[in-house]
Amino acid sequence: TPAVSIKTPHSLVLDIRGCLKLFGGITNIKSKISTGLFKLGYTACIGVNTTPLAALFMAESVMAESVIAESGITENVRSGHGFTKENEDSSDIIKSLQTIPISYLRTDKKVIESLRQMGIQDVGALLKLPLDGLNRRFGIFFTDYLLRLIGEKPDPQKFISEIPRFFSDITFLSDVT
């Protein structure tokens, strides 16, 4: 896919919607990515979902709760975590994220600690709370993050450009006529 986005410190997000038919479905794409990275000497945690943040969130949660295959590749094996383009409704995203602990959210640790003190342990419980209350307590950036996570708000990605950029400069010591 030409749509690759780098997420620091250690992640890539691939938009594979346009490649599903070409590679014969999500299972084949995941297999090719896993084996290709393994051949290059990398291990990978793969999360698949309909929004970039949800896929990244799932992959990061897999790092701690992964099943290590014989090849050394870790892959999310929980039921309901492999979504194709047919599951683009935000309720499907919410279902896929329900049981993942809130500690994997990419947000301030103080927010995570406050949520834990409120008794919120997983994303399912978090998303049952009213957004206006979360907005008042944790700010607009947190609720904006949640809306992008579940696909209720657009999450544009900055993709890597494969066009090489070249710049050259020559400085002459005297005027050129």
C-alpha positions in Angstrom: 0.0 0.0 0.0 1.3 3.5 -0.7 -0.6 4.8 2.3 1.9 4.3 5.2 2.0 6.6 8.2 4.7 6.6 10.9 3.5 6.7 14.5 6.2 7.4 17.0 8.0 5.7 18.8 7.7 2.3 17.1 4.6 2.0 14.9 3.4 2.1 11.3 -0.2 2.5 10.3 -1.1 1.0 6.9 -4.3 1.9 5.1 -5.0 -1.5 3.4 -8.6 -0.9 2.2 -7.5 -0.7 -1.4 -5.4 -3.8 -1.1 -7.9 -6.3 0.2 -9.0 -7.6 -3.1 -5.5 -7.5 -4.6 -4.0 -9.7 -1.9 -7.0 -12.0 -1.4 -8.3 -10.6 1.9 -7.1 -9.5 5.3 -5.7 -12.9 6.4 -3.3 -13.0 3.4 -2.2 -9.4 3.9 -1.5 -10.0 7.6 0.5 -13.2 6.7 2.5 -11.4 4.0 3.3 -8.5 6.4 4.3 -10.8 9.2 6.5 -13.1 7.2 8.1 -10.1 5.3 9.0 -8.4 8.6 10.3 -11.6 10.1 12.6 -12.2 7.1 14.0 -8.7 7.7 14.6 -9.5 11.4 11.7 -7.6 12.9 8.9 -8.8 15.2 5.5 -7.2 14.9 2.2 -6.8 16.7 -0.6 -6.5 14.2 -3.9 -4.8 15.0 -6.6 -4.4 12.3 -9.6 -2.1 12.6 -11.5 0.4 10.6 -9.9 3.6 12.1 -6.2 4.3 12.3 -6.3 4.9 16.0 -8.3 1.8 16.7 -5.9 -0.4 14.8 -2.9 1.2 16.5 -4.6 0.9 19.9 -5.3 -2.8 19.3 -1.7 -3.5 18.1 -0.2 -1.8 21.2 -2.5 -3.8 23.4 -1.4 -7.0 21.7 2.2 -6.3 22.6 1.5 -7.1 26.3 -1.1 -9.8 25.7 0.2 -11.5 22.6 0.5 -15.1 21.5 4.0 -15.7 20.1 3.9 -17.8 17.0 6.7 -20.2 16.1 8.1 -17.6 13.8 8.4 -15.0 16.6 5.6 -12.9 15.2 3.0 -11.7 17.6 -0.5 -11.3 16.3 -3.8 -10.4 17.9 -5.8 -13.5 18.3 -8.8 -12.3 20.4 -12.1 -12.9 18.7 -13.6 -9.9 17.0 -10.3 -8.1 16.4 -9.9 -8.7 12.7 -12.2 -6.3 10.8 -12.4 -5.8 7.1 -13.9 -2.9 5.2 -17.4 -4.3 5.6 -17.3 -3.3 9.3 -17.1 0.4 9.1 -19.9 1.2 11.5 -18.6 2.8 14.7 -20.6 0.3 16.9 -18.4 -2.5 15.4 -15.3 -0.5 16.4 -16.6 -0.1 19.9 -17.3 -3.8 20.2 -13.8 -4.6 19.0 -12.3 -2.3 21.7 -14.5 -3.1 24.6 -12.3 -5.4 26.6 -9.0 -3.6 26.0 -7.6 -2.0 29.2 -7.5 1.8 29.3 -3.8 1.7 30.1 -3.1 1.4 26.3 -4.8 4.7 25.5 -2.4 7.2 24.0 -3.2 9.9 26.5 -1.7 11.5 29.6 -1.0 9.1 32.5 -2.9 11.4 34.9 -6.1 10.9 32.8 -5.6 7.1 33.0 -5.1 7.2 36.8 -8.2 9.4 37.2 -10.2 7.0 35.1 -9.0 4.1 37.3 -10.0 6.0 40.4 -13.4 6.3 38.9 -13.6 2.5 38.5 -13.1 2.5 34.7 -10.8 -0.4 33.7 -11.5 -1.0 30.1 -12.6 1.0 27.0 -16.1 -0.5 27.0 -16.8 1.1 30.4 -15.1 4.4 29.3 -17.3 4.7 26.2 -20.5 4.2 28.2 -19.7 7.5 30.0 -21.3 10.7 28.6 -18.9 12.6 26.4 -19.9 16.0 27.8 -18.9 14.9 31.3 -15.6 13.5 30.0 -15.0 16.8 28.2 -15.6 18.8 31.4 -13.3 16.6 33.5 -10.5 15.8 31.0 -10.7 18.4 28.3 -11.6 18.6 24.7 -8.3 16.9 23.5 -9.3 13.7 25.3 -12.8 13.6 24.0 -11.5 14.4 20.5 -9.1 11.5 20.8 -12.0 9.2 21.8 -14.1 10.4 18.9 -11.3 9.7 16.4 -10.7 6.3 18.1 -14.2 5.1 17.4 -14.6 6.8 14.0 -17.0 9.5 15.0 -14.6 12.2 13.9 -12.1 12.2 11.0 -8.6 11.2 11.7 -6.5 12.4 8.7 -3.1 10.7 8.5 0.2 12.2 7.1 1.4 9.5 4.8 5.0 8.9 3.8 5.8 10.4 0.4 7.7 8.2 -1.9 8.7 11.1 -4.1 12.4 11.8 -3.4 13.2 15.4 -2.8 16.5 16.8 -4.0 18.0 20.1 -3.3 21.3 21.5 -4.5 23.0 24.8 -4.0 26.2 26.2 -5.5 27.9 29.2 -3.9 30.4 31.1 -6.1 33.2 33.1 -4.5 32.8 35.9 -7.0 30.1 37.2 -9.3 29.3 35.2 -12.4 28.8 37.2 -15.6 
